[in-house]
Amino acid sequence: MYRFAIYGKGGIGKSTVTTALSCAFTEMGLKVMQIGCDPKADSTLYLHDGKRIETMLSVLRKKRDGAELEELVHEGYQGIICAEAGGPTPGLGCAGRGIAAAFEALEERDAFDILKPDVVLYDVLGDVVCGGFAMPIREGYARKVYIVTSGENMAIYAAANIAVAVDNFRQRGYASLGGLILNRRNVPDEREKVEVLAGDVKTKIVADLPRDNAISEAELHGKPVFEISPESEYVREIRNLAKKMIEDYDQDIREG
């Protein structure tokens, strides 16, 4: 099972990237599970025609231990298995603890053994890397972490913090950093700024995604960009990224 976590500052486009990767892996003939770990619960939005699915926390609040696995996950576009952790009522409770509770619920129901996905993608908010937000790194759920960033200062700052957190956990035998995904905002010297970041955190830029109107067009229709613009430049770059992620993962396994 290939296990990836996609981190990034809120609003950087990580959910768009994660959803596109899910489509790319599915196109490769792999069974994919996408788990949204953002309290906004919108990671899988465009895999369900722009409609939100019920979050795991919402189901657990209503049914507690009586919640069945099929109530926690939902089938979306091209059979992609979707789950949204969700979050607490605003002002009441910790979003990080909510993610932890959702993950525990999947484990208790043997979700991965029953569903048998080939690829699991965790879409994680990276403004803070603590508590539940660090679970995909800390608890061994993901093996490789990719950070979505642009050349904007706050995105770079968040990406640097995430990279430090990943390195700290890697030394304990958990997930390692697979690289940076440059999601362009067309700011001045964008590539150069992200290259400096890559050097600072001792990693590489694994994808350079264009600012493509195909994405906003797809969102307007409530669909994934793979369905609306399958030959767009953005989709071509995502396909290349998906292949590289699998190759790097396999190499990582071979090297121990």
C-alpha positions as CSV (number, residue, x, y, z in Angstrom):
1,M,0.0,0.0,0.0
2,Y,1.4,3.4,-1.1
3,R,0.9,5.9,1.7
4,F,1.3,9.6,1.0
5,A,0.6,12.7,3.0
6,I,0.1,16.0,1.2
7,Y,0.7,19.0,3.5
8,G,0.6,22.7,2.8
9,K,-0.6,26.1,4.1
10,G,-4.3,26.7,4.0
11,G,-5.4,28.0,0.6
12,I,-2.3,26.9,-1.2
13,G,-4.2,24.4,-3.3
14,K,-3.2,21.1,-1.6
15,S,-6.8,19.7,-1.8
16,T,-6.8,20.4,-5.6
17,V,-3.4,18.7,-5.9
18,T,-4.5,15.8,-3.7
19,T,-7.7,15.3,-5.7
20,A,-5.9,15.4,-9.0
21,L,-3.3,12.9,-7.7
22,S,-6.2,10.6,-6.6
23,C,-7.5,10.8,-10.2
24,A,-4.1,10.2,-11.7
25,F,-3.4,7.1,-9.5
26,T,-6.9,5.8,-10.4
27,E,-6.1,6.3,-14.1
28,M,-3.0,4.1,-13.5
29,G,-5.3,1.3,-12.4
30,L,-4.8,1.7,-8.7
31,K,-7.5,1.6,-6.0
32,V,-7.3,5.0,-4.2
33,M,-8.5,6.2,-0.8
34,Q,-8.4,10.0,-0.1
35,I,-8.7,11.2,3.5
36,G,-9.3,14.8,4.2
37,C,-7.7,16.0,7.5
38,D,-8.8,19.6,7.4
39,P,-11.7,20.8,9.6
40,K,-13.3,22.5,6.6
41,A,-14.0,19.0,5.2
42,D,-13.7,20.0,1.6
43,S,-10.8,17.8,0.4
44,T,-13.1,15.4,-1.6
45,L,-15.6,18.1,-2.6
46,Y,-15.0,17.8,-6.4
47,L,-15.0,14.0,-6.3
48,H,-18.7,14.3,-5.4
49,D,-20.0,16.9,-7.9
50,G,-19.2,19.8,-5.6
51,K,-21.3,18.3,-2.7
52,R,-19.9,17.7,0.8
53,I,-20.0,14.2,2.3
54,E,-20.8,13.7,5.9
55,T,-17.7,13.8,8.1
56,M,-16.5,10.9,10.2
57,L,-16.7,13.1,13.3
58,S,-20.3,14.0,12.5
59,V,-21.2,10.3,12.2
60,L,-19.3,9.4,15.4
61,R,-21.0,12.1,17.3
62,K,-24.4,10.7,16.4
63,K,-23.7,7.0,16.6
64,R,-20.5,6.6,18.6
65,D,-19.3,3.0,18.6
66,G,-22.4,2.0,16.6
67,A,-21.1,3.7,13.5
68,E,-20.3,1.3,10.7
69,L,-17.3,1.6,8.3
70,E,-19.6,2.2,5.3
71,E,-21.0,5.2,7.1
72,L,-17.6,6.7,7.5
73,V,-16.4,6.4,3.9
74,H,-18.0,7.3,0.6
75,E,-17.3,6.2,-3.0
76,G,-16.6,9.2,-5.3
77,Y,-15.5,9.8,-8.8
78,Q,-14.1,6.7,-10.6
79,G,-14.6,4.7,-7.4
80,I,-12.2,6.7,-5.3
81,I,-12.8,6.0,-1.6
82,C,-13.4,9.2,0.2
83,A,-13.4,10.2,3.9
84,E,-13.4,13.5,5.7
85,A,-12.3,13.7,9.3
86,G,-14.2,16.9,9.9
87,G,-13.8,19.0,13.0
88,P,-15.5,20.1,16.2
89,T,-18.2,22.8,16.5
90,P,-16.3,26.1,16.1
91,G,-15.1,27.3,19.5
92,L,-15.8,24.0,21.1
93,G,-13.0,21.4,21.1
94,C,-9.7,20.8,19.3
95,A,-9.5,20.1,15.6
96,G,-6.3,18.1,16.1
97,R,-8.0,15.8,18.6
98,G,-10.9,15.4,16.1
99,I,-8.5,14.1,13.4
100,A,-7.0,11.7,16.0
101,A,-10.5,10.4,16.8
102,A,-11.4,9.9,13.1
103,F,-8.1,8.0,12.5
104,E,-8.7,5.8,15.5
105,A,-12.3,5.0,14.2
106,L,-10.9,3.8,10.9
107,E,-8.3,1.6,12.7
108,E,-10.9,0.1,15.0
109,R,-13.0,-0.9,12.0
110,D,-10.0,-2.4,10.1
111,A,-10.7,0.0,7.3
112,F,-7.5,-0.5,5.3
113,D,-7.6,-4.3,5.6
114,I,-11.3,-4.4,4.5
115,L,-11.1,-1.7,1.8
116,K,-7.7,-2.8,0.6
117,P,-6.6,0.5,-1.2
118,D,-3.4,0.4,-3.3
119,V,-2.9,4.1,-2.5
120,V,-3.8,6.2,0.5
121,L,-3.6,10.0,0.3
122,Y,-3.9,12.1,3.4
123,D,-4.7,15.8,2.7
124,V,-3.5,17.7,5.8
125,L,-3.7,21.3,6.8
126,G,-0.1,22.5,7.4
127,D,-0.5,25.9,9.1
128,V,0.2,24.1,12.4
129,V,2.1,20.7,12.6
130,C,1.0,19.5,16.1
131,G,-1.4,17.1,17.7
132,G,-3.7,15.4,15.3
133,F,-2.4,17.4,12.3
134,A,0.9,15.5,12.8
135,M,-0.7,12.1,13.0
136,P,-0.1,11.1,9.4
137,I,3.7,11.7,10.0
138,R,3.9,10.6,13.6
139,E,1.9,7.5,13.8
140,G,3.2,5.8,10.7
141,Y,0.1,6.2,8.6
142,A,2.0,7.9,5.7
143,R,5.5,6.8,4.5
144,K,6.2,9.8,2.3
145,V,5.2,13.5,2.8
146,Y,5.0,16.0,0.0
147,I,4.6,19.7,0.7
148,V,2.6,22.0,-1.6
149,T,4.0,25.6,-1.7
150,S,4.2,28.6,-3.9
151,G,6.7,31.4,-4.0
152,E,4.6,33.5,-1.6
153,N,6.3,34.3,1.7
154,M,3.7,32.7,4.0
155,A,3.5,29.6,2.0
156,I,7.3,29.2,2.1
157,Y,7.3,29.9,5.8
158,A,4.7,27.2,6.4
159,A,6.5,24.7,4.1
160,A,9.7,25.2,6.0
161,N,8.0,24.5,9.4
162,I,6.4,21.4,8.0
163,A,9.7,20.2,6.6
164,V,11.3,20.6,10.1
165,A,8.5,18.6,11.7
166,V,8.9,15.8,9.1
167,D,12.6,15.6,9.7
168,N,12.1,15.4,13.5
169,F,9.7,12.5,13.0
170,R,11.9,10.8,10.4
171,Q,14.6,10.4,13.0
172,R,12.2,8.3,15.0
173,G,11.5,6.0,12.0
174,Y,8.3,7.7,10.7
175,A,7.6,9.3,7.4
176,S,10.2,11.0,5.3
177,L,10.0,14.1,3.0
178,G,9.5,13.2,-0.6
179,G,9.8,16.7,-1.9
180,L,8.2,20.1,-2.6
181,I,5.3,20.6,-5.1
182,L,5.5,24.0,-6.5
183,N,1.9,25.2,-7.1
184,R,2.5,28.4,-9.0
185,R,0.9,31.7,-8.1
186,N,3.0,33.6,-10.6
187,V,4.8,35.8,-8.1
188,P,8.2,37.3,-9.0
189,D,11.1,34.9,-8.9
190,E,8.8,32.1,-7.8
191,R,10.9,29.1,-8.9
192,E,14.1,30.6,-7.5
193,K,12.5,31.2,-4.1
194,V,11.2,27.6,-3.9
195,E,14.6,26.3,-5.0
196,V,16.2,28.2,-2.1
197,L,13.7,26.6,0.2
198,A,14.4,23.1,-1.2
199,G,18.1,23.7,-0.5
200,D,17.5,24.9,3.0
201,V,15.4,21.8,3.9
202,K,17.6,19.4,1.9
203,T,15.0,18.2,-0.5
204,K,13.9,18.7,-4.2
205,I,11.2,20.2,-6.2
206,V,9.3,17.2,-7.6
207,A,6.7,19.1,-9.6
208,D,6.2,22.5,-11.0
209,L,2.4,23.0,-11.5
210,P,1.2,25.8,-13.7
211,R,-1.4,28.3,-12.8
212,D,-4.0,26.9,-15.1
213,N,-7.5,28.2,-15.9
214,A,-8.6,24.6,-16.3
215,I,-8.8,24.3,-12.5
216,S,-11.2,27.2,-12.0
217,E,-13.3,25.8,-14.9
218,A,-13.5,22.4,-13.3
219,E,-14.5,23.9,-9.9
220,L,-17.2,25.9,-11.6
221,H,-18.7,22.6,-12.8
222,G,-18.1,20.9,-9.4
223,K,-15.9,18.3,-11.1
224,P,-12.2,17.2,-10.9
225,V,-9.9,18.8,-13.4
226,F,-9.2,15.3,-14.8
227,E,-12.8,15.0,-15.9
228,I,-13.2,18.5,-17.4
229,S,-9.7,19.1,-18.9
230,P,-7.9,15.8,-19.2
231,E,-5.4,17.1,-21.6
232,S,-4.6,20.4,-19.8
233,E,-1.0,21.3,-18.9
234,Y,-1.9,20.9,-15.2
235,V,-3.2,17.4,-15.6
236,R,-0.1,16.4,-17.6
237,E,2.1,17.6,-14.8
238,I,0.1,15.8,-12.2
239,R,0.3,12.5,-14.2
240,N,4.1,12.9,-14.3
241,L,4.1,13.6,-10.5
242,A,2.0,10.6,-9.7
243,K,4.4,8.3,-11.7
244,K,7.4,9.9,-9.9
245,M,5.8,9.4,-6.5
246,I,5.3,5.7,-7.1
247,E,8.9,5.3,-8.5
248,D,10.4,7.1,-5.6
249,Y,8.3,5.1,-3.1
250,D,9.4,1.8,-4.7
251,Q,13.0,2.9,-4.6
252,D,12.7,3.9,-1.0
253,I,11.4,0.4,-0.2
254,R,14.2,-1.3,-2.1
255,E,16.8,0.8,-0.2
256,G,15.2,-0.1,3.1
